[in-house]
Amino acid sequence: MSRPGSHGVNWDAEVYDRISDPQFAWAGEVLERLPLEGDELVLDAGCGTGRVTQLLLQRLPRGRVIAVDASPSMVAKAEERLAGSAKVVWADVQELVLDDPVDIVFSNAVFHWIPDHPRLFSTLHRCLRPGGRLAAQCGGEGNVASLTVAIRDAGTRAPFAEHHADIERPWTFRSTADATRDLVRAGFEDVECWLEPKPVTPADPRAYVATSALGFHLERLPPELREPFVDAVMEGLPEPVTLDYVRLNIAGRRPE
């Protein structure tokens, strides 16, 4: 495994694997609209625990997958699950350098964790062969708006405020216009970007919110304040907890 140049959240891979059914379902929808011959070399940019990588491998009986993630725990889980069926790499996608260009870049529920989208798209463009395609989905404009408010409100109160005062927002939820502009500037053509509402009512709301959304914040709190912060955020959400996800779908091609 190569070492990532920058560290994001080191996710709780075991819990995420258990609660990530919504993300898994969305990834399946992206894969369904991705035409594959079955022999391509594909980059899974932000592979997580490898659940989606397995779906991808089913579409590639003669192909190969390079699965990349910046979280050590996710990489360890993916290596365990994939058992050598894909090359798993610990790396920052923004800094990725591949030995060979890929036919497809696929990504699900990742890009909104990366603040510098112009740099990200330039890197992915460089990773593609001429004519190669990008197919991705991430959080878009308006994503989890109610949860964002609950996190902000909890972070302004004692005893959390002193630790959250200087925390930048961990997500970048782009509009279709902004994403399209950045993709075109990075060199992509045949660009399509569209938003899609995807509300989720998790079966285990507390575990879901703590694992899928709050890791960035919890890592910046003393251990004794982490569970109380989750409680404070949950108190700010209506019952039953329904998260107002909005997904940004992204498609583009590197020119021949």
Order of alpha helices (4+ residues) and beta strands (2+ residues): alpha-alpha-beta-alpha-beta-alpha-beta-beta-alpha-beta-alpha-alpha-alpha-beta-alpha-alpha-alpha-beta
